[in-house]
Amino acid sequence: MNQQIETGPREAVAAPTISRHHNVPVAYEADIVVVGGGPGGFAAALQAARMGARTIMVERFDMPGGVHTSGLQGSADVGVGGIHTELMQRFADEGYIYTATETTHPGWAGNPLSHYERNKAPGSEFRRMTFNPEGAGCVMAAMLQEAGVIALYGTSFVDAIVEQGAGNDRITAILVENASGLQAIAGKIFIEASGTSELVARSGAPFVRGGGGQPGGTGWDGVERPIPGGLLWTMNGIDFKKLLAHQETAKDPLLQKVMAEAIAAGDLPQGVYRPRMSGKFVYGEAYIGHPTLDMSPISADGTYVLWQNVPYEWALHMDDNVADHTTAKRALRGFVNAEAKFLRKYVPGFESASIASIGRFVGVRDGRHPIGEYVVNIEDVRAGRRFRDAVTAPMTKTFFWEGFQKHTFEVPFRCFLPKKIDNMILTGASLSFEYRTLFMVMRNFPWCTQTGEIAGFAAARCIDKKIGPKELEWTTPYF
Ligand SMILES: Cc1cc2nc3c(=O)[nH]c(=O)nc-3n(C[C@H](O)[C@H](O)[C@H](O)COP(=O)(O)OP(=O)(O)OC[C@H]3O[C@@H](n4cnc5c(N)ncnc54)[C@H](O)[C@@H]3O)c2cc1C
């Protein structure tokens, strides 16, 4: 990896402080306040409002959906029940599902440029469903509106007002910043759905920072690094047939020959493309360290989503360090720009392609991991542990760090309950899961939507019964 990065100015270690005391208007009061509108927050707000709770959701971008809309992920799956199934159906009804198969994309299965189908036998059957991220965001916003959720967009959660109790603490309000300025939103139950556990951090609940010890050891130099985040972007106008013909006739399946040509001509900076980490550290062949191009069909014929991941060795903590955050945004947009220019100039099939969109944020894969009343870990999964407060019937999932082994296990409601704060419920990527368990399988779109629905249900139940989430007796699986 020859690419040099210039990090932005670092924050001063012993920064001077400024005191700012003033009254903040309580702009809204609600039963349930949801921080973040990704799959977890969306489903939580929808479910709570449908059960009659006065619900407010704050979202810093302009639509719900998180990584899957604002972040352009767009993977659609077969419905797993509840709101997830309803959502998939609604996307289909509104014409936002696009399905690629061996018939629409002959030569895609087994193609080394394919993000998902590269390991399939050439010519084999495949079915890749995606939803159009922008269209999906419109549908999700409409669904929240229909259910009576007060969804505030362009609204950033900035802090939590916490009241100290004899035992645990309680959040009484959150502070948000938006077009109206600094506002407070008071509530009874708060749902953590920021994807990076910001509500947990600001309210003083315990968590483990991303980048903890990873299976297979730490990096080659002993440094612990977060699993890198990534920026997704889309290009349209790609002629895949022409690209495939080039790969075959030039005997250049990974486009390494054209890359070498572009680098020699000074048209492609060294390091834009990284070698696949082939079995090293946590990634194996399955994950990050994409070799060349890494793409997947999305939204419409000729349109593909491409991945730009933070190089592993940079060890950026984008969720809690603004210099790292800025570096990731600037550097990855630079990579996207270089990659797009290279593709158009050098690679047959891309001559008429153009950048369609770039994700609104660099997604964090390994941010803070809250410590809940129970932390689900890999041993629970391996042992197939059962819980009296299981939220679903036993689930069977494939764990790729376990040699693609299948495990059947349950998840207890206690991992939705953070330690120290009595009136908060966790969802999505912010559940109390040990990161190996979370990263391997428990952070996908269907599961995050399910956990959101469970959180919304639990919160509304508590409002109804006038109890806190930790007093809620959970005896029957929801799914
Ligand atoms: C690069 C990348 C690729 C991925 N690929 C896949 C994949 O192929 N398939 C799959 O199923 N899953 C994938 N995932 C995982 C999946 O996208 C996440 O685990 C899932 O989106 C988490 O859902 P969430 O609702 O917890 O958080 P998020 O989707 O992160 O949503 C959080 C929301 O909260 C908002 N928010 C955050 N902070 C604030 C704040 N302070 N104020 C207001 N709003 C705030 C954000 O804008 C966002 O909309 C990927 C994740 C990343 C990062």
The ligand as an SDF file (V2000), in Angstrom:
LIG
                    3D

 53 58  0  0  0  0  0  0  0  0999 V2000
  -19.9520   -0.0540    4.3000 C   0  0  0  0  0  0  0  0  0  0  0  0
  -20.9970   -0.9920    4.8130 C   0  0  0  0  0  0  0  0  0  0  0  0
  -21.4370   -2.0540    4.0240 C   0  0  0  0  0  0  0  0  0  0  0  0
  -22.4240   -2.9220    4.4910 C   0  0  0  0  0  0  0  0  0  0  0  0
  -22.8500   -3.9500    3.7030 N   0  0  0  0  0  0  0  0  0  0  0  0
  -23.9350   -4.6810    4.0820 C   0  0  0  0  0  0  0  0  0  0  0  0
  -24.4970   -5.6720    3.2210 C   0  0  0  0  0  0  0  0  0  0  0  0
  -23.9620   -5.9600    2.1420 O   0  0  0  0  0  0  0  0  0  0  0  0
  -25.6320   -6.3030    3.6140 N   0  0  0  0  0  0  0  0  0  0  0  0
  -26.2370   -6.0310    4.8240 C   0  0  0  0  0  0  0  0  0  0  0  0
  -27.3020   -6.5790    5.1310 O   0  0  0  0  0  0  0  0  0  0  0  0
  -25.6670   -5.1490    5.6930 N   0  0  0  0  0  0  0  0  0  0  0  0
  -24.5530   -4.4710    5.3320 C   0  0  0  0  0  0  0  0  0  0  0  0
  -23.9880   -3.5800    6.1910 N   0  0  0  0  0  0  0  0  0  0  0  0
  -24.4640   -3.5330    7.5910 C   0  0  0  0  0  0  0  0  0  0  0  0
  -25.7270   -2.7260    7.7610 C   0  0  0  0  0  0  0  0  0  0  0  0
  -25.8050   -1.7400    6.7860 O   0  0  0  0  0  0  0  0  0  0  0  0
  -25.7500   -2.0490    9.1250 C   0  0  0  0  0  0  0  0  0  0  0  0
  -25.3980   -2.9480   10.1320 O   0  0  0  0  0  0  0  0  0  0  0  0
  -27.1600   -1.5050    9.3800 C   0  0  0  0  0  0  0  0  0  0  0  0
  -27.4630   -0.5080    8.4420 O   0  0  0  0  0  0  0  0  0  0  0  0
  -27.2440   -0.9500   10.7810 C   0  0  0  0  0  0  0  0  0  0  0  0
  -28.5120   -0.4160   10.9510 O   0  0  0  0  0  0  0  0  0  0  0  0
  -28.7510    0.7070   12.0320 P   0  0  0  0  0  0  0  0  0  0  0  0
  -30.1650    1.1310   11.8790 O   0  0  0  0  0  0  0  0  0  0  0  0
  -28.2930    0.2350   13.3510 O   0  0  0  0  0  0  0  0  0  0  0  0
  -27.7450    1.8800   11.6400 O   0  0  0  0  0  0  0  0  0  0  0  0
  -27.4710    2.7100   10.3120 P   0  0  0  0  0  0  0  0  0  0  0  0
  -27.9040    2.0230    9.0800 O   0  0  0  0  0  0  0  0  0  0  0  0
  -26.0460    3.1290   10.4270 O   0  0  0  0  0  0  0  0  0  0  0  0
  -28.4040    3.9690   10.4970 O   0  0  0  0  0  0  0  0  0  0  0  0
  -28.1570    4.9030   11.5100 C   0  0  0  0  0  0  0  0  0  0  0  0
  -28.9050    6.1730   11.1650 C   0  0  0  0  0  0  0  0  0  0  0  0
  -28.7420    7.0700   12.2460 O   0  0  0  0  0  0  0  0  0  0  0  0
  -28.4210    8.3510   11.7420 C   0  0  0  0  0  0  0  0  0  0  0  0
  -27.6120    9.0320   12.7440 N   0  0  0  0  0  0  0  0  0  0  0  0
  -26.4080    8.6670   13.2150 C   0  0  0  0  0  0  0  0  0  0  0  0
  -25.9660    9.5480   14.1270 N   0  0  0  0  0  0  0  0  0  0  0  0
  -26.9300   10.5060   14.2150 C   0  0  0  0  0  0  0  0  0  0  0  0
  -27.0410   11.6980   14.9670 C   0  0  0  0  0  0  0  0  0  0  0  0
  -26.0910   12.1070   15.8150 N   0  0  0  0  0  0  0  0  0  0  0  0
  -28.1620   12.4510   14.8080 N   0  0  0  0  0  0  0  0  0  0  0  0
  -29.1540   12.0540   13.9400 C   0  0  0  0  0  0  0  0  0  0  0  0
  -29.0730   10.9480   13.1940 N   0  0  0  0  0  0  0  0  0  0  0  0
  -27.9790   10.1760   13.3370 C   0  0  0  0  0  0  0  0  0  0  0  0
  -27.6450    8.0840   10.4680 C   0  0  0  0  0  0  0  0  0  0  0  0
  -27.7070    9.1870    9.5900 O   0  0  0  0  0  0  0  0  0  0  0  0
  -28.3650    6.8500    9.9200 C   0  0  0  0  0  0  0  0  0  0  0  0
  -29.4310    7.1960    9.0670 O   0  0  0  0  0  0  0  0  0  0  0  0
  -22.9770   -2.7170    5.7750 C   0  0  0  0  0  0  0  0  0  0  0  0
  -22.5230   -1.6690    6.5780 C   0  0  0  0  0  0  0  0  0  0  0  0
  -21.5370   -0.8190    6.1160 C   0  0  0  0  0  0  0  0  0  0  0  0
  -21.0930    0.2930    6.9940 C   0  0  0  0  0  0  0  0  0  0  0  0
  1  2  1  0
  2  3  1  0
  2 52  2  0
  3  4  2  0
  4  5  1  0
  4 50  1  0
  5  6  2  0
  6  7  1  0
  6 13  1  0
  7  8  2  0
  7  9  1  0
  9 10  1  0
 10 11  2  0
 10 12  1  0
 12 13  2  0
 13 14  1  0
 14 15  1  0
 14 50  1  0
 15 16  1  0
 16 17  1  0
 16 18  1  0
 18 19  1  0
 18 20  1  0
 20 21  1  0
 20 22  1  0
 22 23  1  0
 23 24  1  0
 24 25  2  0
 24 26  1  0
 24 27  1  0
 27 28  1  0
 28 29  2  0
 28 30  1  0
 28 31  1  0
 31 32  1  0
 32 33  1  0
 33 34  1  0
 33 48  1  0
 34 35  1  0
 35 36  1  0
 35 46  1  0
 36 37  1  0
 36 45  1  0
 37 38  2  0
 38 39  1  0
 39 40  1  0
 39 45  2  0
 40 41  1  0
 40 42  2  0
 42 43  1  0
 43 44  2  0
 44 45  1  0
 46 47  1  0
 46 48  1  0
 48 49  1  0
 50 51  2  0
 51 52  1  0
 52 53  1  0
M  END
$$$$
